[in-house]
Structures are given as structure tokens and as C-alpha cells.
Amino acid sequence: MKKEPFVKIDSHAHITSEELYPDVDVIIKRALDAGVSKIVNINTDRLTFDRGLDLQKRYPDQIFNTVATTPHDVEKEGEENFSYFAEAIKKKQVVAVGEVGLDYTYEHSKKDVQKEFLNRYFDLALSVDLPVVIHCRGDDAFSDLFTFPQNIRAVLHCFTGNLIQAQACLERGWYISISGIATFKKSSGLRDVIKELPLNRLLIETDSPYLAPQSKRGQINEPANVCEVAETIAIVKGISLEEVCAVTTQNACDFFNI
């Protein structure tokens, strides 16, 4: 008898991106076949969000949307999209606000502009009681992030920080999401951090189409590959894959209310 895969949730994927959307139905089927019962689809502009709303109508039990302008793009697109996204957020057409945040590693948008829009999106999320998906890169970015109000419900997506930064997130009651970066050969430091983190505060994600796990490096990533992230966490923590899948799935359901 074929063993059924453990249920998992990909808590962060861009399945309405140009790289994935042309084959999205096949990609969703592969995810379901791999035991990925739900996908949180991250929309970052009007086109991807329109696609996301359509997908949710077609897959109401599998696809859940978020929306916001990323820190990379807020300087160019933040203002023109904010009102449009705010209306959708107020109508609760999404399960979270994001991804928003601070990226000082690439700094495609000025730091002050990034902080302005992060504050605006935080206020918006608080006003409608929705959680926030946060992107944070760079030690100075974490320092600035921790100056913002602590009463927000949040997840640090694709976490690559250190243990001190992780603990600061946990102290705020935030979740931490682990991506395929944890599977990379050179990510021993991140795996050391994961080992110390409580499983009941972790989510798993692919960040598809980016960051394909070690066994698929160089390929376009997709939600089915979240299985390799779960396997890595199980190995690092010395626990069963079943436990990792069960707990991270429940964490995602609780955080996104899905």
C-alpha cells in the first residue's frame, strides 16, 4: 500500500508570478499530490492580486491570498497601489497583509520610504485585525524593525537572521518561517538557529519561484518542494517528519486563520 504524504502548508509562495502562473493548475496539483493541502499566495502588485483572487475562487480550500507592495518596490509603486490594496485588506479579501518590511541588503527603495510604508501597513493591519508577513534583511533592518509597535501579529518570512534576532521575534509573539535556504550546504549557521527554536513557533515555506531547496538548486521552485524544508527541520531537531508537518500545519492555520 502506498504511504500517503504528511499534510503540509506552504506558508509563502508567489504562484501568481510570471514564472509559475502559466502552469499554475499543474503546480497546484503537484503540491496536493505531495501533501501540501494549502498554499498562502503572496501578491505584490495588481496583476498578481487579480490572478490570486481568481485562483481562490477556483481553489477555495487550497489557495489563500495576501497583498502588499514589497520593500523593494515601495519607492516606485507603493503610493499608487496602497489605496487599492487597502480596500481589499479592509474587505478581508486576504488572510494577511504582506509581504512588507525592510530590506537594507539591496536597498532598492530608500530606507525612509521603506519605514514609512511599513508603518502604514502595520496601522492598516491593526485596524482590521489581520496578521502581517514581514520581509527583513540586514542587521540594521532588524534593529529598525524592532522599534515598531510590538502588538502586531506577524511572521518573519524566509528567516535568515541570527539567534538573537530570532529570540527577539519570539519575545514579540511572532512566528518564524523557514524556507529552502535551510537546506543549502552553506546554511549550517541557520540550521544551528533552527535547532534552538521552538517548533510551535515555526512555519515552513518555499518562497516559490525562488530559493529551490538543495536537491533542486538552479530550478524554478514550487510549493511541492516545501517537503524538503520540513525534512531538514526534522533532521536538525531530531524529531519525526510527521511531527514537523503536523505542528507547522497547525501553526499556519492558527496564524492565518485558515
DOFI-167339 format. One line per 4 residues: their letters; for each residue z, x, y of N, C-alpha, C. Coordinates in nm, 4 decimals. Each point is the difference from the previous one (the first is absolute). Layout:
N
A	Z/X/Y/Z/X/Y/Z/X/Y; ... .
END
This chain:
258
MKKE	0.0000/0.0845/-0.1189/0.0000/-0.0845/0.1189/0.0000/0.0886/0.1246; -0.0885/-0.0339/0.0955/-0.0080/0.0773/0.1233/0.1228/-0.0258/0.0858; 0.0628/0.1065/0.0497/0.1172/-0.0125/0.0841/-0.0421/-0.0347/0.1423; 0.0597/-0.1059/0.0539/-0.0320/-0.0419/0.1357/0.0601/0.0979/0.1011 .
PFVK	-0.0721/0.0292/0.1074/0.0541/0.0913/0.1019/0.1170/-0.0644/0.0741; 0.0928/0.0834/0.0468/0.1122/-0.0508/0.0779/-0.0494/-0.0528/0.1346; 0.0646/-0.1041/0.0500/-0.0383/-0.0593/0.1277/0.0375/0.0940/0.1140; -0.0920/0.0139/0.0954/0.0209/0.0862/0.1162/-0.0569/-0.0687/0.1233 .
IDSH	0.0448/0.0421/0.1171/-0.0571/-0.0456/0.1274/-0.0439/0.1214/0.0793; -0.1258/-0.0001/0.0430/-0.0464/0.1024/0.0937/0.0390/-0.0482/0.1385; 0.0980/0.0653/0.0590/0.0572/-0.0488/0.1256/-0.0789/0.0422/0.1239; -0.1092/0.0755/-0.0193/-0.0759/0.0450/0.1171/-0.1378/0.0470/-0.0436 .
AHIT	-0.1013/-0.0825/0.0279/-0.1381/0.0355/-0.0330/-0.0929/-0.0597/0.1042; -0.1074/0.0711/0.0286/-0.0988/-0.0473/0.0972/-0.1234/-0.0494/-0.0761; 0.0152/-0.1126/-0.0680/-0.1106/-0.0453/-0.0857/-0.1114/-0.0689/0.0778; 0.0220/-0.0278/0.1281/-0.1075/-0.0552/0.0824/-0.0680/0.1091/0.0829 .
SEEL	0.0281/0.1257/-0.0330/-0.0665/0.1127/0.0666/-0.1451/0.0099/-0.0461; -0.0788/0.0736/0.0754/-0.1423/0.0155/-0.0335/-0.0192/0.0647/-0.1359; 0.0927/0.0868/-0.0397/-0.0142/0.0703/-0.1273/0.0218/-0.0918/-0.1201; 0.0847/-0.1019/0.0137/0.0371/-0.0824/-0.1151/-0.0582/-0.1417/0.0027 .
YPDV	-0.0198/-0.0546/0.1184/-0.0345/-0.1422/0.0082/-0.1289/-0.0389/-0.0732; -0.1046/0.0833/-0.0006/-0.1216/-0.0414/-0.0724/0.0237/-0.0299/-0.1482; 0.1016/0.0627/-0.0602/0.0297/-0.0204/-0.1420/0.1370/-0.0625/-0.0202; 0.0476/-0.0753/0.0991/0.1392/-0.0417/0.0009/0.0377/-0.0879/-0.1187 .
DVII	-0.0889/-0.0864/-0.0456/0.0340/-0.0875/-0.1121/0.0186/0.0799/-0.1291; -0.0848/0.0986/-0.0206/0.0137/0.0868/-0.1171/0.1280/0.0825/0.0098; 0.0296/0.0474/0.1209/0.1197/0.0808/0.0218/0.1261/-0.0820/-0.0252; 0.0011/-0.1238/0.0452/0.1150/-0.0872/-0.0251/0.0154/-0.0268/-0.1493 .
KRAL	-0.1104/-0.0209/-0.0701/0.0073/-0.0230/-0.1447/0.0567/0.1217/-0.0722; -0.0449/0.1194/0.0401/0.0531/0.1210/-0.0643/0.1492/0.0135/0.0258; 0.0417/-0.0380/0.1199/0.1429/0.0062/0.0306/0.0782/-0.0969/-0.0878; -0.0473/-0.1213/-0.0109/0.0685/-0.1002/-0.0826/0.0054/0.0454/-0.1455 .
DAGV	-0.1091/0.0574/-0.0489/-0.0035/0.0488/-0.1385/0.0998/0.1138/-0.0215; 0.0311/0.0750/0.1067/0.0947/0.1112/-0.0091/0.1443/-0.0458/0.0233; 0.0192/-0.1304/0.0154/0.1350/-0.0523/0.0196/0.0439/-0.0087/0.1445; -0.0931/0.0208/0.0931/0.0333/-0.0120/0.1426/-0.0144/-0.1467/0.0377 .
SKIV	0.1125/-0.0680/0.0086/-0.0035/-0.1457/0.0166/-0.0271/-0.0435/0.1431; 0.0378/0.0838/0.0971/-0.0183/-0.0336/0.1407/-0.0387/0.1256/0.0776; -0.0776/-0.0211/0.1067/-0.0434/0.1088/0.0877/0.0295/-0.0408/0.1435; 0.0714/0.0842/0.0711/0.0211/-0.0224/0.1433/-0.1117/0.0733/0.0731 .
NINT	-0.0879/-0.0781/0.0609/-0.1200/0.0526/0.0632/0.0252/0.0253/0.1479; -0.0204/0.1249/0.0431/0.0290/0.0424/0.1364/-0.1270/-0.0090/0.0838; 0.0024/-0.0856/0.1014/-0.1158/-0.0189/0.0876/0.0269/0.0656/0.1348; -0.0993/0.0715/0.0506/0.0216/0.0800/0.1209/-0.0941/-0.0352/0.1146 .
DRLT	-0.0918/-0.0943/-0.0232/-0.0885/-0.0455/0.1075/-0.0446/-0.1424/-0.0319; -0.0782/-0.0600/0.0863/-0.0359/-0.1409/-0.0174/-0.0871/-0.0223/-0.1229; -0.0910/0.0922/-0.0261/-0.0889/-0.0176/-0.1148/0.0791/0.0029/-0.1302; 0.0846/0.0995/-0.0180/0.0758/0.0074/-0.1246/0.0949/-0.1188/-0.0129 .
FDRG	0.0549/-0.0475/0.1113/0.0910/-0.1138/-0.0061/-0.0735/-0.1286/-0.0374; -0.1179/-0.0212/0.0557/-0.0797/-0.1177/-0.0387/-0.0310/0.0040/-0.1497; -0.0344/0.1172/-0.0488/-0.0256/0.0149/-0.1436/0.1276/-0.0276/-0.0799; 0.1111/0.0506/0.0511/0.1271/-0.0188/-0.0690/0.0390/-0.1464/-0.0108 .
LDLQ	-0.0195/-0.0764/0.1070/0.0314/-0.1425/-0.0037/-0.0867/-0.0721/-0.1027; -0.1261/0.0379/-0.0078/-0.0887/-0.0597/-0.0996/0.0443/0.0352/-0.1416; 0.0372/0.1261/-0.0203/0.0462/0.0422/-0.1330/0.1261/-0.0750/-0.0417; 0.0893/-0.0216/0.0949/0.1241/-0.0695/-0.0341/-0.0274/-0.1452/-0.0413 .
KRYP	-0.1000/-0.0603/0.0611/-0.0373/-0.1353/-0.0416/-0.0537/0.0002/-0.1434; -0.0718/0.1043/-0.0349/-0.0606/0.0075/-0.1339/0.0988/0.0479/-0.1057; 0.0973/0.0804/0.0430/0.1003/0.0535/-0.0929/0.1403/-0.0262/0.0567; 0.0400/-0.1269/0.0091/0.1259/-0.0330/0.0693/0.1250/0.0551/-0.0656 .
DQIF	-0.0044/0.0297/-0.1277/0.1176/0.0524/-0.0692/-0.0019/0.1513/-0.0143; -0.1094/0.0640/0.0401/-0.0141/0.1441/-0.0189/-0.0088/0.0793/0.1302; -0.0630/-0.0566/0.1038/-0.0288/0.0755/0.1215/0.0852/-0.0524/0.1158; 0.0700/0.0929/0.0672/0.0841/-0.0332/0.1141/-0.0324/0.0984/0.1120 .
NTVA	-0.0100/-0.0510/0.1218/-0.0498/0.0797/0.1112/0.1075/0.0438/0.0987; -0.0260/0.1132/0.0637/0.0713/0.0418/0.1199/-0.1062/0.0289/0.1064; 0.0424/0.0129/0.1255/-0.0962/0.0358/0.1039/0.0704/0.0693/0.1164; -0.0686/0.0967/0.0579/0.0419/0.0701/0.1224/-0.0999/0.1131/0.0231 .
TTPH	0.0031/0.0549/0.1185/-0.0802/0.1193/0.0297/0.0827/0.1235/-0.0353; -0.0607/0.0930/-0.0705/0.0714/0.1202/-0.0428/0.0305/0.0903/0.1194; 0.0987/0.0904/-0.0140/0.0278/0.0932/0.1100/-0.1189/0.0883/0.0355; -0.0884/0.0225/-0.0969/-0.1194/0.0808/0.0283/-0.0889/-0.0681/0.1050 .
DVEK	-0.0048/-0.1330/-0.0036/-0.1012/-0.0738/0.0757/0.0528/-0.0775/0.1191; 0.1320/0.0056/0.0256/0.0533/-0.0875/0.1050/-0.0536/0.0333/0.1387; -0.0335/0.1251/0.0248/-0.0489/0.0347/0.1332/-0.1356/-0.0634/0.0282; -0.0852/-0.0089/-0.1032/-0.1340/-0.0568/0.0170/-0.0032/-0.1508/-0.0234 .
EGEE	0.0753/-0.0477/-0.1018/-0.0145/-0.1388/-0.0421/0.1269/-0.0840/0.0136; 0.1102/0.0638/0.0343/0.1273/-0.0707/-0.0013/0.0041/-0.1227/0.0881; -0.0412/0.0151/0.1245/0.0116/-0.1109/0.0948/-0.0950/-0.1135/-0.0343; -0.1234/0.0324/-0.0334/-0.0986/-0.1051/-0.0248/0.0316/-0.0820/-0.1238 .
NFSY	0.0761/0.0569/-0.0951/0.0316/-0.0716/-0.1233/0.1394/-0.0615/-0.0031; 0.0869/0.0405/0.0923/0.1392/-0.0402/-0.0128/0.0180/-0.1519/0.0052; -0.0602/-0.0652/0.0963/0.0172/-0.1449/0.0134/-0.0541/-0.0740/-0.1220; -0.1130/0.0466/-0.0494/-0.0620/-0.0620/-0.1173/0.0912/0.0144/-0.1218 .
FAEA	0.0520/0.1194/-0.0208/0.0893/0.0235/-0.1130/0.1332/-0.0726/0.0192; 0.0480/-0.0025/0.1239/0.1279/-0.0661/0.0266/-0.0067/-0.1480/-0.0351; -0.1114/-0.0632/0.0283/-0.0154/-0.1417/-0.0325/0.0086/-0.0217/-0.1508; -0.0682/0.0862/-0.0766/0.0033/-0.0114/-0.1464/0.1404/0.0264/-0.0537 .
IKKK	0.0687/0.0955/0.0607/0.1361/0.0328/-0.0431/0.0939/-0.1164/0.0293; -0.0123/-0.0602/0.1185/0.0855/-0.1136/0.0360/-0.0258/-0.1206/-0.0903; -0.1228/-0.0133/-0.0487/-0.0336/-0.1093/-0.0915/0.0408/0.0317/-0.1442; 0.0539/0.1198/-0.0205/0.0412/0.0467/-0.1326/-0.1170/-0.0030/-0.0996 .
QVVA	-0.1164/0.0434/0.0491/-0.1146/0.0176/-0.0880/0.0112/0.1298/-0.0791; 0.1038/0.0761/0.0282/0.0221/0.1292/-0.0645/0.1426/0.0053/-0.0534; 0.0237/0.0951/-0.0915/0.1347/0.0163/-0.0567/0.0774/0.1120/0.0680; -0.0684/0.0764/0.0850/0.0666/0.1084/0.0728/-0.0877/0.0428/0.1166 .
VGEV	0.0613/0.0703/0.0932/-0.0700/0.0599/0.1128/-0.0255/0.1461/-0.0342; -0.1256/0.0411/0.0098/-0.0253/0.1407/-0.0282/-0.1386/0.0266/-0.0562; -0.0371/0.1268/-0.0098/0.0939/0.1078/0.0181/0.0034/0.0447/0.1461; 0.1198/0.0232/0.0468/0.0228/0.0478/0.1357/0.0849/0.1262/-0.0103 .
GLDY	0.0132/0.0712/0.1115/0.0872/0.1157/-0.0087/-0.0354/0.1110/0.0949; 0.0334/0.1214/-0.0446/-0.0187/0.1198/0.0804/-0.0625/0.1086/-0.0864; -0.1080/0.0586/0.0469/-0.0618/0.1116/-0.0714/-0.0205/0.1137/0.0977; 0.0895/0.0991/-0.0071/-0.0084/0.1149/0.0884/-0.0679/0.1182/-0.0676 .
TYEH	-0.0377/-0.0182/-0.1276/-0.0712/0.1069/-0.0696/-0.1435/0.0087/0.0494; -0.0645/-0.1150/0.0118/-0.1391/-0.0032/0.0471/-0.0094/-0.0401/0.1471; 0.0908/-0.0867/0.0437/0.0077/-0.0445/0.1387/-0.1368/-0.0426/0.0547; -0.0652/-0.0924/-0.0737/-0.1269/-0.0549/0.0479/0.0213/-0.0896/0.1221 .
SKKD	0.1214/-0.0527/0.0153/0.0386/-0.0743/0.1202/0.1190/0.0714/0.0641; 0.0084/-0.0095/0.1319/0.1097/0.0664/0.0707/0.1352/-0.0518/-0.0498; 0.0997/0.0883/-0.0028/0.1315/-0.0373/-0.0520/0.0596/-0.1193/0.0742; -0.0119/-0.0004/0.1317/0.0577/-0.1097/0.0777/-0.0655/-0.1333/-0.0337 .
VQKE	-0.1294/0.0032/-0.0264/-0.0711/-0.1236/-0.0357/0.0448/-0.0462/-0.1386; 0.0145/0.0944/-0.0920/0.0489/-0.0347/-0.1333/0.1374/-0.0661/0.0078; 0.0892/0.0572/0.0793/0.1359/-0.0539/0.0119/-0.0012/-0.1380/0.0670; -0.0868/-0.0173/0.0983/-0.0095/-0.1299/0.0674/-0.0383/-0.1101/-0.0981 .
FLNR	-0.1023/0.0260/-0.0812/-0.0460/-0.1038/-0.0923/0.0956/-0.0188/-0.1170; 0.0657/0.1063/-0.0413/0.1001/-0.0170/-0.1041/0.1109/-0.0926/0.0496; 0.0425/0.0183/0.1222/0.1035/-0.0847/0.0575/-0.0467/-0.1449/0.0100; -0.1247/-0.0196/0.0400/-0.0542/-0.1359/0.0120/-0.0087/-0.0685/-0.1362 .
YFDL	-0.0437/0.0743/-0.0995/-0.0096/-0.0589/-0.1342/0.1385/-0.0241/-0.0603; 0.0943/0.0888/0.0259/0.1374/-0.0230/-0.0452/0.0550/-0.1295/0.0606; -0.0177/-0.0164/0.1309/0.0476/-0.1212/0.0665/-0.0653/-0.1243/-0.0594; -0.1290/0.0099/-0.0265/-0.0727/-0.1128/-0.0576/0.0529/-0.0336/-0.1387 .
ALSV	0.0217/0.1014/-0.0817/0.0505/-0.0225/-0.1356/0.1381/-0.0649/0.0033; 0.0857/0.0473/0.0896/0.1333/-0.0570/0.0122/-0.0054/-0.1462/0.0443; -0.0947/-0.0321/0.0857/-0.0089/-0.1360/0.0536/-0.0400/-0.1015/-0.1059; -0.0678/0.0454/-0.1056/-0.0439/-0.0927/-0.1057/0.0643/0.0319/-0.1340 .
DLPV	0.0948/0.0936/-0.0005/0.0733/0.0369/-0.1213/-0.0929/0.0449/-0.1130; -0.0876/0.0935/0.0338/-0.0864/0.0622/-0.1009/0.0340/0.1482/-0.0107; -0.0149/0.0571/-0.1191/0.0228/0.1440/-0.0150/-0.1157/0.0810/0.0570; 0.0227/0.1307/0.0099/-0.0983/0.0901/0.0596/-0.0333/0.1119/-0.0977 .
VIHC	-0.1279/0.0320/-0.0088/-0.0480/0.1133/-0.0787/-0.0219/0.1156/0.0963; 0.0753/0.1083/-0.0198/0.0006/0.1109/0.0957/-0.0724/0.1216/-0.0562; -0.0846/0.0575/0.0852/-0.0668/0.1278/-0.0258/0.0682/0.1028/0.0887; 0.0513/0.1071/-0.0580/0.0670/0.1030/0.0798/-0.0346/0.1377/-0.0543 .
RGDD	-0.0573/0.0853/0.0867/-0.0359/0.1362/-0.0383/0.0454/0.0977/0.1073; 0.0716/0.1027/-0.0421/0.0455/0.1043/0.0914/0.1487/-0.0104/0.0265; 0.0693/0.1149/0.0004/0.1447/-0.0009/0.0211/0.0372/-0.0639/0.1329; -0.0750/0.0306/0.1065/0.0287/-0.0598/0.1308/-0.0247/-0.1503/-0.0027 .
AFSD	-0.0967/-0.0426/-0.0820/-0.0276/-0.1430/-0.0115/0.1196/-0.0714/-0.0623; 0.0600/0.0590/-0.1032/0.1192/-0.0601/-0.0598/0.1131/-0.0055/0.1015; 0.0176/0.1062/0.0770/0.1060/0.0023/0.1006/-0.0181/-0.1137/0.0996; -0.1235/-0.0222/0.0445/-0.0262/-0.1089/0.0940/0.0152/-0.1360/-0.0680 .
LFTF	-0.0452/-0.0099/-0.1243/0.0116/-0.1266/-0.0726/0.1451/-0.0448/-0.0082; 0.0895/0.0935/-0.0239/0.1406/-0.0347/-0.0187/0.0706/-0.0369/0.1305; -0.0708/0.0107/0.1133/0.0574/-0.0476/0.1263/-0.0284/-0.1476/0.0225; -0.0889/-0.0586/-0.0808/-0.0332/-0.1417/0.0137/0.1102/-0.0859/-0.0621 .
PQNI	0.0036/-0.1294/0.0330/0.1043/-0.0877/-0.0539/0.0090/0.0071/-0.1522; 0.1220/-0.0056/-0.0502/0.0231/0.0134/-0.1432/0.0023/-0.1332/-0.0733; -0.0111/-0.1111/0.0725/0.0123/-0.1304/-0.0644/-0.1316/-0.0537/-0.0542; -0.1002/0.0832/-0.0025/-0.1298/-0.0388/-0.0554/0.0031/0.0146/-0.1514 .
RAVL	-0.0678/-0.0890/-0.0719/-0.0194/0.0159/-0.1444/-0.1292/0.0782/-0.0191; 0.0074/0.1119/-0.0704/-0.1166/0.0879/-0.0037/-0.0130/0.0731/-0.1318; -0.1220/0.0465/-0.0249/-0.0285/0.0924/-0.1087/-0.0757/0.1180/0.0583; 0.0408/0.1196/-0.0360/-0.0736/0.1209/0.0368/-0.1091/0.0210/-0.1030 .
HCFT	-0.1243/-0.0295/0.0377/-0.1093/0.0089/-0.0962/-0.0429/0.1445/-0.0199; -0.0435/0.0301/-0.1219/-0.0529/0.1321/-0.0336/0.0942/0.1111/0.0484; 0.1244/-0.0113/-0.0403/0.1019/0.0921/0.0506/-0.0269/0.1424/-0.0471; 0.0028/0.0937/0.0961/-0.0155/0.1423/-0.0327/0.1046/0.0846/0.0713 .
GNLI	0.1040/-0.0654/0.0516/0.1022/0.0721/0.0737/0.1000/0.0701/-0.0896; 0.1058/0.0514/0.0617/0.1027/0.0719/-0.0750/0.1161/-0.0931/-0.0349; 0.0996/0.0533/-0.0697/0.1107/-0.0823/-0.0461/0.0841/-0.0523/0.1156; 0.0193/0.0794/0.1029/0.0779/-0.0452/0.1157/-0.0680/-0.1192/0.0668 .
QAQA	-0.1321/0.0090/0.0158/-0.0746/-0.1103/0.0600/0.0042/-0.1240/-0.0900; -0.0107/0.0223/-0.1295/0.0073/-0.1118/-0.0938/0.1354/-0.0685/0.0071; 0.1064/0.0792/0.0054/0.1338/-0.0571/0.0064/0.0214/-0.0771/0.1297; -0.0583/0.0477/0.1077/0.0100/-0.0715/0.1273/-0.0689/-0.1363/-0.0091 .
CLER	-0.1104/-0.0050/-0.0722/-0.0686/-0.1280/-0.0217/0.0875/-0.0940/-0.0829; 0.0589/0.0535/-0.1059/0.0842/-0.0827/-0.0869/0.1224/-0.0520/0.0743; 0.0560/0.0811/0.0888/0.1158/-0.0426/0.0783/-0.0335/-0.1191/0.0892; -0.1265/-0.0120/0.0373/-0.0445/-0.1123/0.0807/-0.0361/-0.1214/-0.0854 .
GWYI	0.0143/0.0139/-0.1322/-0.0334/-0.1095/-0.0896/-0.1478/-0.0102/-0.0311; -0.0770/0.1037/0.0369/-0.1438/-0.0012/-0.0217/-0.0339/0.0411/-0.1429; -0.1170/-0.0438/-0.0438/-0.0557/0.0440/-0.1281/-0.0878/0.1230/0.0224; -0.0268/0.0705/-0.1083/-0.0889/0.1158/0.0023/-0.1075/-0.0196/-0.1060 .
SISG	-0.1245/0.0151/0.0412/-0.1115/-0.0218/-0.0921/-0.0635/0.1330/-0.0397; -0.0239/0.0142/-0.1295/-0.0511/0.1249/-0.0566/-0.1463/-0.0190/-0.0404; -0.0831/0.0937/0.0403/-0.1444/-0.0067/-0.0275/-0.0409/0.1063/-0.1012; -0.1309/0.0109/-0.0205/-0.0549/0.0986/-0.0920/0.0275/0.1435/0.0395 .
IATF	0.0420/0.0237/0.1236/0.0355/0.1360/0.0409/0.1080/0.0570/-0.0914; 0.0873/-0.0861/-0.0500/0.1088/0.0457/-0.0874/-0.0510/0.0593/-0.1306; -0.1237/-0.0329/-0.0371/-0.0569/0.0500/-0.1252/-0.0686/0.1352/0.0163; -0.0228/0.0437/0.1237/-0.0753/0.1229/0.0238/0.0796/0.1214/-0.0493 .
KKSS	-0.0706/0.0997/-0.0483/0.0644/0.1202/-0.0532/0.0874/0.0686/0.1035; -0.0425/-0.0029/0.1259/0.0724/0.0713/0.1052/0.1110/-0.0836/0.0645; 0.0283/-0.1185/-0.0556/0.0982/-0.0894/0.0621/0.1377/0.0080/-0.0653; 0.0391/0.1179/-0.0466/0.1295/0.0138/-0.0673/0.1153/-0.0352/0.0950 .
GLRD	-0.0146/0.0332/0.1281/0.1042/-0.0325/0.0964/0.0202/-0.1495/0.0138; -0.1096/-0.0752/0.0048/0.0095/-0.1451/0.0078/0.0629/-0.0569/-0.1268; -0.0353/0.0556/-0.1146/0.0599/-0.0480/-0.1251/0.1515/0.0274/-0.0021; 0.0411/0.1112/0.0596/0.1435/0.0284/0.0097/0.0702/-0.1063/0.0841 .
VIKE	-0.0664/-0.0452/0.1050/0.0565/-0.1058/0.0840/0.0086/-0.1305/-0.0789; -0.1073/-0.0347/-0.0684/-0.0038/-0.1243/-0.0771/0.1126/-0.0047/-0.1020; 0.0276/0.1129/-0.0607/0.1056/0.0069/-0.1014/0.1339/-0.0451/0.0555; 0.0219/0.0235/0.1292/0.1294/-0.0309/0.0625/0.0070/-0.1418/0.0561 .
LPLN	-0.1114/-0.0704/0.0062/-0.0023/-0.1307/0.0648/0.0318/-0.1112/-0.0995; 0.0733/-0.1023/0.0419/0.0310/-0.1114/-0.0901/-0.1241/-0.0818/-0.0308; -0.0177/-0.0324/-0.1258/-0.1190/-0.0737/-0.0413/-0.0077/-0.1362/0.0677; 0.1140/-0.0599/0.0295/-0.0021/-0.1340/0.0585/-0.0402/-0.0016/0.1474 .
RLLI	-0.0374/0.1180/0.0539/-0.0535/0.0054/0.1367/-0.1426/0.0535/0.0034; -0.0639/0.0107/-0.1168/-0.1345/0.0568/-0.0065/-0.1059/-0.1066/-0.0265; -0.1153/0.0187/0.0639/-0.1217/-0.0739/-0.0319/-0.1036/0.1016/-0.0461; -0.1056/-0.0493/-0.0652/-0.1103/0.0875/-0.0399/-0.1287/-0.0518/0.0625 .
ETDS	-0.0904/0.0917/0.0285/-0.1244/-0.0357/0.0690/-0.1100/0.0986/-0.0360; -0.1240/-0.0388/0.0347/-0.1121/0.0924/-0.0155/-0.0530/0.0513/0.1343; 0.0123/-0.0818/0.1063/-0.0684/0.0276/0.1273/-0.1505/0.0094/-0.0227; -0.0499/-0.0737/-0.0997/-0.1436/-0.0046/-0.0265/-0.0758/-0.0351/0.1292 .
PYLA	-0.1160/0.0645/0.0197/-0.0783/0.0850/-0.0907/0.0361/0.1484/0.0068; 0.1129/0.0294/0.0657/0.0403/0.1389/0.0217/0.0978/0.0450/-0.1089; 0.0238/0.1301/-0.0054/0.1101/0.0604/-0.0768/-0.0033/-0.0338/-0.1482; -0.1149/0.0117/-0.0626/-0.0076/-0.0211/-0.1451/0.0964/0.0943/-0.0696 .
PQSK	0.0699/-0.0466/-0.1043/0.1005/0.0833/-0.0683/-0.0637/0.1198/-0.0694; 0.0852/0.0899/-0.0479/-0.0436/0.1291/-0.0511/-0.1128/-0.0109/-0.1020; 0.0093/-0.0939/-0.0925/-0.1016/-0.0087/-0.1057/-0.1353/-0.0461/0.0518; -0.0031/-0.0516/0.1237/-0.1245/-0.0528/0.0566/-0.0293/0.0610/0.1362 .
RGQI	0.0513/0.1184/0.0246/-0.0227/0.0665/0.1286/-0.1481/0.0098/0.0298; -0.0345/-0.0267/0.1258/-0.1398/0.0057/0.0417/-0.0741/-0.1306/-0.0170; 0.0625/-0.0977/-0.0658/-0.0615/-0.1303/-0.0182/0.0522/-0.0998/0.1021; -0.0733/-0.1105/0.0161/0.0487/-0.1083/0.0845/0.1151/-0.0673/-0.0728 .
NEPA	0.1111/-0.0146/0.0670/0.1183/-0.0578/-0.0609/-0.0086/-0.1524/-0.0038; 0.0730/-0.0622/-0.0913/0.0047/-0.1459/-0.0087/0.1337/-0.0423/-0.0587; 0.0377/-0.1276/0.0185/0.1338/-0.0446/-0.0395/0.0385/0.0230/-0.1455; -0.0946/-0.0017/-0.0917/0.0337/0.0236/-0.1406/0.0707/0.1335/-0.0193 .
NVCE	-0.0265/0.0945/0.0908/0.0565/0.1345/-0.0143/0.1468/0.0092/0.0399; 0.0585/-0.1108/0.0463/0.1434/0.0028/0.0317/0.0838/0.0273/-0.1241; -0.0598/-0.0221/-0.1168/0.0691/0.0279/-0.1266/0.0428/0.1460/-0.0091; -0.0846/0.0908/0.0468/0.0323/0.1427/-0.0082/0.1165/0.0361/0.0916 .
VAET	0.0118/-0.0700/0.1117/0.1137/0.0212/0.0888/0.1286/-0.0414/-0.0708; -0.0028/-0.1165/-0.0632/0.1178/-0.0482/-0.0739/0.0382/0.0974/-0.1109; -0.0993/0.0517/-0.0712/0.0264/0.0944/-0.1084/0.0668/0.1271/0.0523; -0.0449/0.0470/0.1151/0.0584/0.1219/0.0586/0.1460/-0.0229/0.0382 .
IAIV	0.0295/-0.1147/0.0595/0.1383/-0.0311/0.0368/0.0878/-0.0055/-0.1251; -0.0516/-0.0618/-0.1060/0.0768/-0.0090/-0.1245/0.0318/0.1378/-0.0550; -0.0966/0.0903/0.0029/0.0207/0.1359/-0.0506/0.1015/0.0740/0.0868; -0.0167/-0.0086/0.1321/0.0878/0.0710/0.0928/0.1445/-0.0463/-0.0151 .
KGIS	0.0182/-0.1293/-0.0175/0.1349/-0.0553/-0.0075/0.0559/-0.0037/-0.1419; -0.0832/0.0286/-0.0987/0.0457/-0.0011/-0.1381/0.0373/-0.1391/-0.0479; -0.0762/-0.0990/0.0442/0.0241/-0.1377/-0.0415/-0.1283/-0.0574/-0.0576; 0.0076/-0.1200/-0.0521/-0.1176/-0.0580/-0.0643/-0.1001/-0.0506/0.1026 .
LEEV	-0.1268/0.0009/-0.0374/-0.1049/-0.0569/0.0836/0.0254/-0.1488/0.0209; 0.0486/-0.0663/-0.1025/0.0291/-0.1433/0.0108/0.1002/-0.0263/0.1124; 0.1042/0.0831/0.0097/0.1003/-0.0195/0.1043/-0.0593/0.0235/0.1383; -0.0791/0.1049/0.0143/-0.0631/0.0276/0.1289/-0.0862/-0.1179/0.0437 .
CAVT	-0.0813/-0.0501/-0.0919/-0.0901/-0.1106/0.0339/0.0784/-0.1259/0.0349; 0.1025/-0.0301/-0.0790/0.0774/-0.1219/0.0223/0.0728/0.0036/0.1337; 0.0640/0.1128/0.0299/0.0812/0.0075/0.1220/-0.0879/0.0068/0.1248; -0.1052/0.0812/-0.0022/-0.0862/0.0095/0.1190/-0.0749/-0.1295/0.0239 .
TQNA	-0.0326/-0.0720/-0.1055/-0.0636/-0.1313/0.0157/0.0947/-0.0974/0.0677; 0.1241/-0.0034/-0.0456/0.0985/-0.0889/0.0624/0.0261/0.0412/0.1446; 0.0051/0.1307/0.0258/0.0195/0.0473/0.1371/-0.1113/-0.0503/0.0916; -0.1253/0.0113/-0.0461/-0.1125/-0.0444/0.0803/0.0042/-0.1510/0.0230 .
CDFF	0.0333/-0.0743/-0.1042/0.0098/-0.1458/0.0144/0.1071/-0.0368/0.1015; 0.1135/0.0676/-0.0043/0.1086/-0.0279/0.0932/-0.0393/0.0379/0.1423; -0.0608/0.1170/0.0159/-0.0326/0.0489/0.1346/-0.1053/-0.0866/0.0664; -0.1074/-0.0292/-0.0722/-0.1106/-0.0770/0.0587/0.0157/-0.1504/-0.0172 .
NI	0.1038/-0.0417/-0.0734/0.0216/-0.1426/-0.0269/-0.1228/-0.0627/-0.0658; -0.0439/0.0627/-0.1092/-0.1187/-0.0482/-0.0713/0.0353/-0.0326/-0.1447 .
END
